[in-house]
């Protein structure tokens, strides 16, 4: 009975593992305050330590985007 569920468990864990990785990579790419070298280093960190790297990016890597006057959400 457990062997039938093992595939689904693996799929769910894989997706749960990949979501933070993809979100961190997109966030790094869209970050306007980080230089190209900083982005490259963060991408390497996220690729070498996927879950920990993504968590670190969201905790300490992202910097607040400067607000432009008159443009909401920027």
PDB file of N, CA, C, O and CB in Angstrom:
ATOM      1  N   UNK A   1       0.817  -1.194   0.000  1.00  0.00           N
ATOM      2  CA  UNK A   1       0.000   0.000   0.000  1.00  0.00           C
ATOM      3  C   UNK A   1       0.862   1.260   0.000  1.00  0.00           C
ATOM      4  O   UNK A   1       0.522   2.223  -0.687  1.00  0.00           O
ATOM      5  CB  UNK A   1      -0.930  -0.003   1.199  1.00  0.00           C
ATOM      6  N   UNK A   2       1.949   1.285   0.736  1.00  0.00           N
ATOM      7  CA  UNK A   2       2.825   2.450   0.760  1.00  0.00           C
ATOM      8  C   UNK A   2       3.549   2.659  -0.559  1.00  0.00           C
ATOM      9  O   UNK A   2       3.870   3.793  -0.913  1.00  0.00           O
ATOM     10  CB  UNK A   2       3.831   2.316   1.871  1.00  0.00           C
ATOM     11  N   UNK A   3       3.813   1.581  -1.294  1.00  0.00           N
ATOM     12  CA  UNK A   3       4.537   1.735  -2.549  1.00  0.00           C
ATOM     13  C   UNK A   3       3.718   2.529  -3.570  1.00  0.00           C
ATOM     14  O   UNK A   3       4.299   3.210  -4.415  1.00  0.00           O
ATOM     15  CB  UNK A   3       4.901   0.364  -3.118  1.00  0.00           C
ATOM     16  N   UNK A   4       2.386   2.460  -3.513  1.00  0.00           N
ATOM     17  CA  UNK A   4       1.550   3.239  -4.418  1.00  0.00           C
ATOM     18  C   UNK A   4       1.567   4.723  -4.104  1.00  0.00           C
ATOM     19  O   UNK A   4       1.373   5.547  -4.998  1.00  0.00           O
ATOM     20  CB  UNK A   4       0.141   2.735  -4.371  1.00  0.00           C
ATOM     21  N   UNK A   5       1.791   5.069  -2.872  1.00  0.00           N
ATOM     22  CA  UNK A   5       1.825   6.478  -2.477  1.00  0.00           C
ATOM     23  C   UNK A   5       3.214   7.096  -2.576  1.00  0.00           C
ATOM     24  O   UNK A   5       3.343   8.320  -2.560  1.00  0.00           O
ATOM     25  CB  UNK A   5       1.317   6.622  -1.070  1.00  0.00           C
ATOM     26  N   UNK A   6       4.235   6.288  -2.677  1.00  0.00           N
ATOM     27  CA  UNK A   6       5.610   6.800  -2.678  1.00  0.00           C
ATOM     28  C   UNK A   6       5.854   7.740  -3.850  1.00  0.00           C
ATOM     29  O   UNK A   6       6.557   8.739  -3.699  1.00  0.00           O
ATOM     30  CB  UNK A   6       6.608   5.643  -2.726  1.00  0.00           C
ATOM     31  N   UNK A   7       5.291   7.443  -5.004  1.00  0.00           N
ATOM     32  CA  UNK A   7       5.474   8.307  -6.165  1.00  0.00           C
ATOM     33  C   UNK A   7       4.867   9.681  -5.954  1.00  0.00           C
ATOM     34  O   UNK A   7       5.473  10.691  -6.313  1.00  0.00           O
ATOM     35  CB  UNK A   7       4.869   7.668  -7.391  1.00  0.00           C
ATOM     36  N   UNK A   8       3.666   9.729  -5.370  1.00  0.00           N
ATOM     37  CA  UNK A   8       3.016  11.004  -5.100  1.00  0.00           C
ATOM     38  C   UNK A   8       3.767  11.803  -4.053  1.00  0.00           C
ATOM     39  O   UNK A   8       3.895  13.022  -4.163  1.00  0.00           O
ATOM     40  CB  UNK A   8       1.588  10.782  -4.651  1.00  0.00           C
ATOM     41  N   UNK A   9       4.258  11.118  -3.046  1.00  0.00           N
ATOM     42  CA  UNK A   9       5.039  11.810  -2.019  1.00  0.00           C
ATOM     43  C   UNK A   9       6.285  12.438  -2.624  1.00  0.00           C
ATOM     44  O   UNK A   9       6.629  13.579  -2.316  1.00  0.00           O
ATOM     45  CB  UNK A   9       5.428  10.841  -0.892  1.00  0.00           C
ATOM     46  N   UNK A  10       6.949  11.692  -3.479  1.00  0.00           N
ATOM     47  CA  UNK A  10       8.146  12.201  -4.137  1.00  0.00           C
ATOM     48  C   UNK A  10       7.816  13.400  -5.012  1.00  0.00           C
ATOM     49  O   UNK A  10       8.566  14.376  -5.031  1.00  0.00           O
ATOM     50  CB  UNK A  10       8.806  11.106  -4.971  1.00  0.00           C
ATOM     51  N   UNK A  11       6.719  13.341  -5.726  1.00  0.00           N
ATOM     52  CA  UNK A  11       6.308  14.451  -6.579  1.00  0.00           C
ATOM     53  C   UNK A  11       5.992  15.692  -5.752  1.00  0.00           C
ATOM     54  O   UNK A  11       6.423  16.793  -6.096  1.00  0.00           O
ATOM     55  CB  UNK A  11       5.094  14.056  -7.416  1.00  0.00           C
ATOM     56  N   UNK A  12       5.249  15.524  -4.672  1.00  0.00           N
ATOM     57  CA  UNK A  12       4.901  16.655  -3.809  1.00  0.00           C
ATOM     58  C   UNK A  12       6.147  17.265  -3.173  1.00  0.00           C
ATOM     59  O   UNK A  12       6.280  18.488  -3.121  1.00  0.00           O
ATOM     60  CB  UNK A  12       3.919  16.212  -2.717  1.00  0.00           C
ATOM     61  N   UNK A  13       7.052  16.430  -2.693  1.00  0.00           N
ATOM     62  CA  UNK A  13       8.295  16.941  -2.104  1.00  0.00           C
ATOM     63  C   UNK A  13       9.154  17.652  -3.140  1.00  0.00           C
ATOM     64  O   UNK A  13       9.774  18.672  -2.838  1.00  0.00           O
ATOM     65  CB  UNK A  13       9.089  15.802  -1.468  1.00  0.00           C
ATOM     66  N   UNK A  14       9.196  17.128  -4.346  1.00  0.00           N
ATOM     67  CA  UNK A  14       9.978  17.764  -5.409  1.00  0.00           C
ATOM     68  C   UNK A  14       9.434  19.143  -5.742  1.00  0.00           C
ATOM     69  O   UNK A  14      10.197  20.099  -5.885  1.00  0.00           O
ATOM     70  CB  UNK A  14       9.987  16.891  -6.663  1.00  0.00           C
ATOM     71  N   UNK A  15       8.123  19.247  -5.865  1.00  0.00           N
ATOM     72  CA  UNK A  15       7.509  20.544  -6.165  1.00  0.00           C
ATOM     73  C   UNK A  15       7.722  21.510  -5.008  1.00  0.00           C
ATOM     74  O   UNK A  15       8.044  22.678  -5.222  1.00  0.00           O
ATOM     75  CB  UNK A  15       6.002  20.383  -6.454  1.00  0.00           C
ATOM     76  N   UNK A  16       7.543  21.026  -3.782  1.00  0.00           N
ATOM     77  CA  UNK A  16       7.749  21.879  -2.608  1.00  0.00           C
ATOM     78  C   UNK A  16       9.198  22.344  -2.499  1.00  0.00           C
ATOM     79  O   UNK A  16       9.466  23.421  -1.966  1.00  0.00           O
ATOM     80  CB  UNK A  16       7.347  21.134  -1.335  1.00  0.00           C
ATOM     81  N   UNK A  17      10.125  21.547  -2.995  1.00  0.00           N
ATOM     82  CA  UNK A  17      11.538  21.883  -2.972  1.00  0.00           C
ATOM     83  C   UNK A  17      11.876  22.875  -4.085  1.00  0.00           C
ATOM     84  O   UNK A  17      12.719  23.752  -3.897  1.00  0.00           O
ATOM     85  CB  UNK A  17      12.389  20.616  -3.107  1.00  0.00           C
ATOM     86  N   UNK A  18      11.223  22.741  -5.241  1.00  0.00           N
ATOM     87  CA  UNK A  18      11.542  23.583  -6.390  1.00  0.00           C
ATOM     88  C   UNK A  18      10.898  24.964  -6.329  1.00  0.00           C
ATOM     89  O   UNK A  18      11.448  25.921  -6.874  1.00  0.00           O
ATOM     90  CB  UNK A  18      11.117  22.894  -7.649  1.00  0.00           C
ATOM     91  N   UNK A  19       9.762  25.083  -5.688  1.00  0.00           N
ATOM     92  CA  UNK A  19       9.067  26.378  -5.654  1.00  0.00           C
ATOM     93  C   UNK A  19       9.936  27.476  -5.031  1.00  0.00           C
ATOM     94  O   UNK A  19      10.086  28.533  -5.643  1.00  0.00           O
ATOM     95  CB  UNK A  19       7.753  26.250  -4.871  1.00  0.00           C
ATOM     96  N   UNK A  20      10.517  27.272  -3.836  1.00  0.00           N
ATOM     97  CA  UNK A  20      11.370  28.346  -3.282  1.00  0.00           C
ATOM     98  C   UNK A  20      12.591  28.624  -4.159  1.00  0.00           C
ATOM     99  O   UNK A  20      13.033  29.769  -4.259  1.00  0.00           O
ATOM    100  CB  UNK A  20      11.832  27.976  -1.868  1.00  0.00           C
ATOM    101  N   UNK A  21      13.134  27.591  -4.789  1.00  0.00           N
ATOM    102  CA  UNK A  21      14.288  27.761  -5.674  1.00  0.00           C
ATOM    103  C   UNK A  21      13.935  28.661  -6.856  1.00  0.00           C
ATOM    104  O   UNK A  21      14.677  29.593  -7.169  1.00  0.00           O
ATOM    105  CB  UNK A  21      14.788  26.394  -6.177  1.00  0.00           C
ATOM    106  N   UNK A  22      12.829  28.393  -7.500  1.00  0.00           N
ATOM    107  CA  UNK A  22      12.396  29.186  -8.645  1.00  0.00           C
ATOM    108  C   UNK A  22      12.027  30.603  -8.217  1.00  0.00           C
ATOM    109  O   UNK A  22      12.394  31.567  -8.889  1.00  0.00           O
ATOM    110  CB  UNK A  22      11.206  28.516  -9.339  1.00  0.00           C
ATOM    111  N   UNK A  23      11.310  30.738  -7.113  1.00  0.00           N
ATOM    112  CA  UNK A  23      10.941  32.074  -6.626  1.00  0.00           C
ATOM    113  C   UNK A  23      12.175  32.907  -6.294  1.00  0.00           C
ATOM    114  O   UNK A  23      12.217  34.101  -6.591  1.00  0.00           O
ATOM    115  CB  UNK A  23      10.041  31.960  -5.390  1.00  0.00           C
ATOM    116  N   UNK A  24      13.171  32.286  -5.683  1.00  0.00           N
ATOM    117  CA  UNK A  24      14.402  33.012  -5.354  1.00  0.00           C
ATOM    118  C   UNK A  24      15.140  33.425  -6.628  1.00  0.00           C
ATOM    119  O   UNK A  24      15.637  34.547  -6.720  1.00  0.00           O
ATOM    120  CB  UNK A  24      15.322  32.145  -4.462  1.00  0.00           C
ATOM    121  N   UNK A  25      15.213  32.526  -7.608  1.00  0.00           N
ATOM    122  CA  UNK A  25      15.910  32.849  -8.860  1.00  0.00           C
ATOM    123  C   UNK A  25      15.226  34.007  -9.587  1.00  0.00           C
ATOM    124  O   UNK A  25      15.902  34.896 -10.105  1.00  0.00           O
ATOM    125  CB  UNK A  25      15.967  31.614  -9.778  1.00  0.00           C
ATOM    126  N   UNK A  26      13.907  34.006  -9.628  1.00  0.00           N
ATOM    127  CA  UNK A  26      13.170  35.093 -10.274  1.00  0.00           C
ATOM    128  C   UNK A  26      13.361  36.389  -9.497  1.00  0.00           C
ATOM    129  O   UNK A  26      13.546  37.452 -10.091  1.00  0.00           O
ATOM    130  CB  UNK A  26      11.667  34.748 -10.383  1.00  0.00           C
ATOM    131  N   UNK A  27      13.319  36.304  -8.184  1.00  0.00           N
ATOM    132  CA  UNK A  27      13.509  37.491  -7.354  1.00  0.00           C
ATOM    133  C   UNK A  27      14.913  38.075  -7.535  1.00  0.00           C
ATOM    134  O   UNK A  27      15.076  39.294  -7.598  1.00  0.00           O
ATOM    135  CB  UNK A  27      13.266  37.150  -5.877  1.00  0.00           C
ATOM    136  N   UNK A  28      15.909  37.218  -7.617  1.00  0.00           N
ATOM    137  CA  UNK A  28      17.281  37.680  -7.840  1.00  0.00           C
ATOM    138  C   UNK A  28      17.384  38.366  -9.194  1.00  0.00           C
ATOM    139  O   UNK A  28      17.970  39.443  -9.302  1.00  0.00           O
ATOM    140  CB  UNK A  28      18.280  36.503  -7.755  1.00  0.00           C
ATOM    141  N   UNK A  29      16.821  37.752 -10.221  1.00  0.00           N
ATOM    142  CA  UNK A  29      16.898  38.312 -11.568  1.00  0.00           C
ATOM    143  C   UNK A  29      16.188  39.660 -11.671  1.00  0.00           C
ATOM    144  O   UNK A  29      16.639  40.543 -12.401  1.00  0.00           O
ATOM    145  CB  UNK A  29      16.302  37.339 -12.571  1.00  0.00           C
ATOM    146  N   UNK A  30      15.088  39.824 -10.951  1.00  0.00           N
ATOM    147  CA  UNK A  30      14.314  41.062 -11.028  1.00  0.00           C
ATOM    148  C   UNK A  30      14.814  42.154 -10.089  1.00  0.00           C
ATOM    149  O   UNK A  30      14.346  43.290 -10.171  1.00  0.00           O
ATOM    150  CB  UNK A  30      12.877  40.772 -10.725  1.00  0.00           C
ATOM    151  N   UNK A  31      15.748  41.840  -9.205  1.00  0.00           N
ATOM    152  CA  UNK A  31      16.244  42.806  -8.234  1.00  0.00           C
ATOM    153  C   UNK A  31      17.018  43.901  -8.961  1.00  0.00           C
ATOM    154  O   UNK A  31      17.957  43.621  -9.706  1.00  0.00           O
ATOM    155  CB  UNK A  31      17.136  42.114  -7.172  1.00  0.00           C
ATOM    156  N   UNK A  32      16.620  45.133  -8.740  1.00  0.00           N
ATOM    157  CA  UNK A  32      17.263  46.260  -9.425  1.00  0.00           C
ATOM    158  C   UNK A  32      18.383  46.887  -8.620  1.00  0.00           C
ATOM    159  O   UNK A  32      19.171  47.659  -9.167  1.00  0.00           O
ATOM    160  CB  UNK A  32      16.243  47.309  -9.749  1.00  0.00           C
ATOM    161  N   UNK A  33      18.475  46.578  -7.336  1.00  0.00           N
ATOM    162  CA  UNK A  33      19.493  47.211  -6.514  1.00  0.00           C
ATOM    163  C   UNK A  33      20.790  46.412  -6.473  1.00  0.00           C
ATOM    164  O   UNK A  33      21.831  46.960  -6.112  1.00  0.00           O
ATOM    165  CB  UNK A  33      18.972  47.406  -5.115  1.00  0.00           C
ATOM    166  N   UNK A  34      20.756  45.141  -6.831  1.00  0.00           N
ATOM    167  CA  UNK A  34      21.960  44.307  -6.788  1.00  0.00           C
ATOM    168  C   UNK A  34      22.721  44.442  -8.102  1.00  0.00           C
ATOM    169  O   UNK A  34      22.126  44.540  -9.175  1.00  0.00           O
ATOM    170  CB  UNK A  34      21.598  42.820  -6.518  1.00  0.00           C
ATOM    171  N   UNK A  35      24.049  44.445  -7.996  1.00  0.00           N
ATOM    172  CA  UNK A  35      24.880  44.501  -9.195  1.00  0.00           C
ATOM    173  C   UNK A  35      24.890  43.128  -9.863  1.00  0.00           C
ATOM    174  O   UNK A  35      24.388  42.151  -9.308  1.00  0.00           O
ATOM    175  CB  UNK A  35      26.328  44.957  -8.850  1.00  0.00           C
ATOM    176  N   UNK A  36      25.460  43.071 -11.047  1.00  0.00           N
ATOM    177  CA  UNK A  36      25.550  41.800 -11.760  1.00  0.00           C
ATOM    178  C   UNK A  36      26.355  40.771 -10.997  1.00  0.00           C
ATOM    179  O   UNK A  36      25.998  39.594 -10.978  1.00  0.00           O
ATOM    180  CB  UNK A  36      26.158  42.010 -13.122  1.00  0.00           C
ATOM    181  N   UNK A  37      27.447  41.202 -10.361  1.00  0.00           N
ATOM    182  CA  UNK A  37      28.273  40.279  -9.579  1.00  0.00           C
ATOM    183  C   UNK A  37      27.511  39.764  -8.363  1.00  0.00           C
ATOM    184  O   UNK A  37      27.579  38.578  -8.040  1.00  0.00           O
ATOM    185  CB  UNK A  37      29.573  40.966  -9.135  1.00  0.00           C
ATOM    186  N   UNK A  38      26.786  40.653  -7.689  1.00  0.00           N
ATOM    187  CA  UNK A  38      25.982  40.222  -6.537  1.00  0.00           C
ATOM    188  C   UNK A  38      24.926  39.205  -6.948  1.00  0.00           C
ATOM    189  O   UNK A  38      24.699  38.216  -6.251  1.00  0.00           O
ATOM    190  CB  UNK A  38      25.311  41.428  -5.871  1.00  0.00           C
ATOM    191  N   UNK A  39      24.283  39.455  -8.081  1.00  0.00           N
ATOM    192  CA  UNK A  39      23.276  38.515  -8.569  1.00  0.00           C
ATOM    193  C   UNK A  39      23.904  37.163  -8.884  1.00  0.00           C
ATOM    194  O   UNK A  39      23.335  36.121  -8.560  1.00  0.00           O
ATOM    195  CB  UNK A  39      22.577  39.076  -9.813  1.00  0.00           C
ATOM    196  N   UNK A  40      25.074  37.178  -9.515  1.00  0.00           N
ATOM    197  CA  UNK A  40      25.751  35.925  -9.861  1.00  0.00           C
ATOM    198  C   UNK A  40      26.117  35.132  -8.606  1.00  0.00           C
ATOM    199  O   UNK A  40      25.961  33.912  -8.569  1.00  0.00           O
ATOM    200  CB  UNK A  40      27.012  36.210 -10.691  1.00  0.00           C
ATOM    201  N   UNK A  41      26.602  35.826  -7.589  1.00  0.00           N
ATOM    202  CA  UNK A  41      26.956  35.156  -6.334  1.00  0.00           C
ATOM    203  C   UNK A  41      25.708  34.559  -5.689  1.00  0.00           C
ATOM    204  O   UNK A  41      25.739  33.422  -5.219  1.00  0.00           O
ATOM    205  CB  UNK A  41      27.647  36.144  -5.358  1.00  0.00           C
ATOM    206  N   UNK A  42      24.620  35.307  -5.662  1.00  0.00           N
ATOM    207  CA  UNK A  42      23.388  34.791  -5.057  1.00  0.00           C
ATOM    208  C   UNK A  42      22.839  33.604  -5.834  1.00  0.00           C
ATOM    209  O   UNK A  42      22.348  32.647  -5.235  1.00  0.00           O
ATOM    210  CB  UNK A  42      22.333  35.891  -4.979  1.00  0.00           C
ATOM    211  N   UNK A  43      22.914  33.653  -7.154  1.00  0.00           N
ATOM    212  CA  UNK A  43      22.455  32.510  -7.952  1.00  0.00           C
ATOM    213  C   UNK A  43      23.294  31.281  -7.627  1.00  0.00           C
ATOM    214  O   UNK A  43      22.751  30.185  -7.488  1.00  0.00           O
ATOM    215  CB  UNK A  43      22.530  32.828  -9.469  1.00  0.00           C
ATOM    216  N   UNK A  44      24.605  31.444  -7.502  1.00  0.00           N
ATOM    217  CA  UNK A  44      25.465  30.315  -7.132  1.00  0.00           C
ATOM    218  C   UNK A  44      25.106  29.770  -5.753  1.00  0.00           C
ATOM    219  O   UNK A  44      25.056  28.556  -5.555  1.00  0.00           O
ATOM    220  CB  UNK A  44      26.938  30.738  -7.157  1.00  0.00           C
ATOM    221  N   UNK A  45      24.858  30.659  -4.809  1.00  0.00           N
ATOM    222  CA  UNK A  45      24.477  30.223  -3.458  1.00  0.00           C
ATOM    223  C   UNK A  45      23.171  29.430  -3.515  1.00  0.00           C
ATOM    224  O   UNK A  45      23.051  28.375  -2.893  1.00  0.00           O
ATOM    225  CB  UNK A  45      24.328  31.445  -2.505  1.00  0.00           C
ATOM    226  N   UNK A  46      22.200  29.943  -4.263  1.00  0.00           N
ATOM    227  CA  UNK A  46      20.902  29.265  -4.354  1.00  0.00           C
ATOM    228  C   UNK A  46      21.037  27.924  -5.071  1.00  0.00           C
ATOM    229  O   UNK A  46      20.354  26.964  -4.712  1.00  0.00           O
ATOM    230  CB  UNK A  46      19.880  30.154  -5.086  1.00  0.00           C
ATOM    231  N   UNK A  47      21.899  27.844  -6.071  1.00  0.00           N
ATOM    232  CA  UNK A  47      22.087  26.576  -6.778  1.00  0.00           C
ATOM    233  C   UNK A  47      22.867  25.554  -5.956  1.00  0.00           C
ATOM    234  O   UNK A  47      22.576  24.359  -6.017  1.00  0.00           O
ATOM    235  CB  UNK A  47      22.800  26.821  -8.087  1.00  0.00           C
ATOM    236  N   UNK A  48      23.852  26.012  -5.193  1.00  0.00           N
ATOM    237  CA  UNK A  48      24.654  25.096  -4.387  1.00  0.00           C
ATOM    238  C   UNK A  48      23.926  24.629  -3.139  1.00  0.00           C
ATOM    239  O   UNK A  48      24.082  23.482  -2.721  1.00  0.00           O
ATOM    240  CB  UNK A  48      25.950  25.753  -3.996  1.00  0.00           C
ATOM    241  N   UNK A  49      23.135  25.501  -2.545  1.00  0.00           N
ATOM    242  CA  UNK A  49      22.378  25.178  -1.327  1.00  0.00           C
ATOM    243  C   UNK A  49      20.916  25.577  -1.569  1.00  0.00           C
ATOM    244  O   UNK A  49      20.467  26.601  -1.055  1.00  0.00           O
ATOM    245  CB  UNK A  49      22.977  25.923  -0.052  1.00  0.00           C
ATOM    246  N   UNK A  50      20.168  24.778  -2.346  1.00  0.00           N
ATOM    247  CA  UNK A  50      18.866  25.231  -2.840  1.00  0.00           C
ATOM    248  C   UNK A  50      17.905  25.754  -1.782  1.00  0.00           C
ATOM    249  O   UNK A  50      17.460  26.896  -1.890  1.00  0.00           O
ATOM    250  CB  UNK A  50      18.216  24.127  -3.549  1.00  0.00           C
ATOM    251  N   UNK A  51      17.575  24.992  -0.794  1.00  0.00           N
ATOM    252  CA  UNK A  51      16.577  25.449   0.169  1.00  0.00           C
ATOM    253  C   UNK A  51      17.157  26.518   1.097  1.00  0.00           C
ATOM    254  O   UNK A  51      16.529  27.552   1.323  1.00  0.00           O
ATOM    255  CB  UNK A  51      16.050  24.265   0.990  1.00  0.00           C
ATOM    256  N   UNK A  52      18.331  26.274   1.625  1.00  0.00           N
ATOM    257  CA  UNK A  52      18.974  27.239   2.513  1.00  0.00           C
ATOM    258  C   UNK A  52      19.303  28.533   1.760  1.00  0.00           C
ATOM    259  O   UNK A  52      19.118  29.626   2.295  1.00  0.00           O
ATOM    260  CB  UNK A  52      20.254  26.634   3.126  1.00  0.00           C
ATOM    261  N   UNK A  53      19.788  28.411   0.527  1.00  0.00           N
ATOM    262  CA  UNK A  53      20.125  29.590  -0.263  1.00  0.00           C
ATOM    263  C   UNK A  53      18.910  30.460  -0.543  1.00  0.00           C
ATOM    264  O   UNK A  53      18.989  31.687  -0.477  1.00  0.00           O
ATOM    265  CB  UNK A  53      20.766  29.176  -1.565  1.00  0.00           C
ATOM    266  N   UNK A  54      17.784  29.822  -0.857  1.00  0.00           N
ATOM    267  CA  UNK A  54      16.550  30.579  -1.106  1.00  0.00           C
ATOM    268  C   UNK A  54      16.087  31.289   0.164  1.00  0.00           C
ATOM    269  O   UNK A  54      15.676  32.449   0.125  1.00  0.00           O
ATOM    270  CB  UNK A  54      15.435  29.645  -1.626  1.00  0.00           C
ATOM    271  N   UNK A  55      16.160  30.585   1.276  1.00  0.00           N
ATOM    272  CA  UNK A  55      15.762  31.198   2.545  1.00  0.00           C
ATOM    273  C   UNK A  55      16.666  32.382   2.871  1.00  0.00           C
ATOM    274  O   UNK A  55      16.188  33.443   3.272  1.00  0.00           O
ATOM    275  CB  UNK A  55      15.806  30.161   3.688  1.00  0.00           C
ATOM    276  N   UNK A  56      17.966  32.200   2.699  1.00  0.00           N
ATOM    277  CA  UNK A  56      18.909  33.294   2.971  1.00  0.00           C
ATOM    278  C   UNK A  56      18.660  34.487   2.063  1.00  0.00           C
ATOM    279  O   UNK A  56      18.743  35.634   2.504  1.00  0.00           O
ATOM    280  CB  UNK A  56      20.347  32.812   2.802  1.00  0.00           C
ATOM    281  N   UNK A  57      18.354  34.222   0.784  1.00  0.00           N
ATOM    282  CA  UNK A  57      18.070  35.326  -0.133  1.00  0.00           C
ATOM    283  C   UNK A  57      16.889  36.152   0.360  1.00  0.00           C
ATOM    284  O   UNK A  57      16.956  37.381   0.378  1.00  0.00           O
ATOM    285  CB  UNK A  57      17.787  34.794  -1.544  1.00  0.00           C
ATOM    286  N   UNK A  58      15.815  35.490   0.758  1.00  0.00           N
ATOM    287  CA  UNK A  58      14.629  36.231   1.174  1.00  0.00           C
ATOM    288  C   UNK A  58      14.803  36.899   2.529  1.00  0.00           C
ATOM    289  O   UNK A  58      14.121  37.882   2.818  1.00  0.00           O
ATOM    290  CB  UNK A  58      13.437  35.311   1.214  1.00  0.00           C
ATOM    291  N   UNK A  59      15.701  36.388   3.369  1.00  0.00           N
ATOM    292  CA  UNK A  59      15.914  36.994   4.677  1.00  0.00           C
ATOM    293  C   UNK A  59      16.936  38.124   4.614  1.00  0.00           C
ATOM    294  O   UNK A  59      16.676  39.216   5.120  1.00  0.00           O
ATOM    295  CB  UNK A  59      16.366  35.939   5.676  1.00  0.00           C
ATOM    296  N   UNK A  60      18.097  37.880   3.997  1.00  0.00           N
ATOM    297  CA  UNK A  60      19.162  38.885   4.042  1.00  0.00           C
ATOM    298  C   UNK A  60      19.582  39.424   2.685  1.00  0.00           C
ATOM    299  O   UNK A  60      20.235  40.466   2.618  1.00  0.00           O
ATOM    300  CB  UNK A  60      20.348  38.311   4.713  1.00  0.00           C
ATOM    301  N   UNK A  61      19.228  38.749   1.613  1.00  0.00           N
ATOM    302  CA  UNK A  61      19.730  39.153   0.297  1.00  0.00           C
ATOM    303  C   UNK A  61      18.966  40.283  -0.341  1.00  0.00           C
ATOM    304  O   UNK A  61      19.554  41.181  -0.944  1.00  0.00           O
ATOM    305  CB  UNK A  61      19.712  37.999  -0.617  1.00  0.00           C
ATOM    306  N   UNK A  62      17.656  40.240  -0.210  1.00  0.00           N
ATOM    307  CA  UNK A  62      16.849  41.287  -0.842  1.00  0.00           C
ATOM    308  C   UNK A  62      16.998  42.589  -0.092  1.00  0.00           C
ATOM    309  O   UNK A  62      16.985  42.630   1.139  1.00  0.00           O
ATOM    310  CB  UNK A  62      15.372  40.880  -0.904  1.00  0.00           C
ATOM    311  N   UNK A  63      17.139  43.635  -0.851  1.00  0.00           N
ATOM    312  CA  UNK A  63      17.137  44.972  -0.268  1.00  0.00           C
ATOM    313  C   UNK A  63      15.866  45.668  -0.715  1.00  0.00           C
ATOM    314  O   UNK A  63      15.294  45.335  -1.753  1.00  0.00           O
ATOM    315  CB  UNK A  63      18.407  45.787  -0.683  1.00  0.00           C
ATOM    316  N   UNK A  64      15.441  46.609   0.055  1.00  0.00           N
ATOM    317  CA  UNK A  64      14.221  47.341  -0.299  1.00  0.00           C
ATOM    318  C   UNK A  64      14.438  48.078  -1.613  1.00  0.00           C
ATOM    319  O   UNK A  64      15.467  48.720  -1.819  1.00  0.00           O
ATOM    320  CB  UNK A  64      13.818  48.337   0.828  1.00  0.00           C
ATOM    321  N   UNK A  65      13.458  47.976  -2.491  1.00  0.00           N
ATOM    322  CA  UNK A  65      13.509  48.692  -3.762  1.00  0.00           C
ATOM    323  C   UNK A  65      13.241  50.171  -3.487  1.00  0.00           C
ATOM    324  O   UNK A  65      12.320  50.501  -2.740  1.00  0.00           O
ATOM    325  CB  UNK A  65      12.474  48.108  -4.789  1.00  0.00           C
ATOM    326  N   UNK A  66      14.025  51.055  -4.077  1.00  0.00           N
ATOM    327  CA  UNK A  66      13.760  52.480  -3.863  1.00  0.00           C
ATOM    328  C   UNK A  66      12.429  52.871  -4.481  1.00  0.00           C
ATOM    329  O   UNK A  66      12.110  52.470  -5.600  1.00  0.00           O
ATOM    330  CB  UNK A  66      14.891  53.340  -4.452  1.00  0.00           C
ATOM    331  N   UNK A  67      11.655  53.655  -3.744  1.00  0.00           N
ATOM    332  CA  UNK A  67      10.350  54.109  -4.209  1.00  0.00           C
ATOM    333  C   UNK A  67      10.523  55.320  -5.109  1.00  0.00           C
ATOM    334  O   UNK A  67      11.239  56.261  -4.766  1.00  0.00           O
ATOM    335  CB  UNK A  67       9.425  54.443  -3.020  1.00  0.00           C
ATOM    336  N   UNK A  68       9.870  55.294  -6.253  1.00  0.00           N
ATOM    337  CA  UNK A  68       9.878  56.460  -7.134  1.00  0.00           C
ATOM    338  C   UNK A  68       8.616  57.255  -6.844  1.00  0.00           C
ATOM    339  O   UNK A  68       7.524  56.687  -6.807  1.00  0.00           O
ATOM    340  CB  UNK A  68       9.959  56.046  -8.653  1.00  0.00           C
ATOM    341  N   UNK A  69       8.747  58.556  -6.637  1.00  0.00           N
ATOM    342  CA  UNK A  69       7.569  59.363  -6.327  1.00  0.00           C
ATOM    343  C   UNK A  69       6.565  59.330  -7.478  1.00  0.00           C
ATOM    344  O   UNK A  69       6.930  59.448  -8.648  1.00  0.00           O
ATOM    345  CB  UNK A  69       7.978  60.810  -6.024  1.00  0.00           C
ATOM    346  N   UNK A  70       5.295  59.167  -7.117  1.00  0.00           N
ATOM    347  CA  UNK A  70       4.223  59.197  -8.104  1.00  0.00           C
ATOM    348  C   UNK A  70       3.984  57.897  -8.832  1.00  0.00           C
ATOM    349  O   UNK A  70       3.063  57.814  -9.644  1.00  0.00           O
ATOM    350  CB  UNK A  70       4.503  60.235  -9.088  1.00  0.00           C
ATOM    351  N   UNK A  71       4.786  56.874  -8.571  1.00  0.00           N
ATOM    352  CA  UNK A  71       4.607  55.596  -9.246  1.00  0.00           C
ATOM    353  C   UNK A  71       4.288  54.552  -8.192  1.00  0.00           C
ATOM    354  O   UNK A  71       5.188  54.087  -7.493  1.00  0.00           O
ATOM    355  CB  UNK A  71       5.875  55.199 -10.071  1.00  0.00           C
ATOM    356  N   UNK A  72       3.021  54.173  -8.066  1.00  0.00           N
ATOM    357  CA  UNK A  72       2.658  53.191  -7.041  1.00  0.00           C
ATOM    358  C   UNK A  72       3.238  51.819  -7.355  1.00  0.00           C
ATOM    359  O   UNK A  72       3.251  51.382  -8.506  1.00  0.00           O
ATOM    360  CB  UNK A  72       1.140  53.094  -6.912  1.00  0.00           C
ATOM    361  N   UNK A  73       3.718  51.145  -6.309  1.00  0.00           N
ATOM    362  CA  UNK A  73       4.234  49.807  -6.462  1.00  0.00           C
ATOM    363  C   UNK A  73       5.609  49.706  -7.069  1.00  0.00           C
ATOM    364  O   UNK A  73       6.034  48.610  -7.433  1.00  0.00           O
ATOM    365  CB  UNK A  73       3.320  49.042  -7.263  1.00  0.00           C
ATOM    366  N   UNK A  74       6.331  50.820  -7.192  1.00  0.00           N
ATOM    367  CA  UNK A  74       7.679  50.768  -7.768  1.00  0.00           C
ATOM    368  C   UNK A  74       8.723  51.009  -6.723  1.00  0.00           C
ATOM    369  O   UNK A  74       9.915  51.001  -7.028  1.00  0.00           O
ATOM    370  CB  UNK A  74       7.832  51.780  -8.881  1.00  0.00           C
TER     371      UNK A  74
END
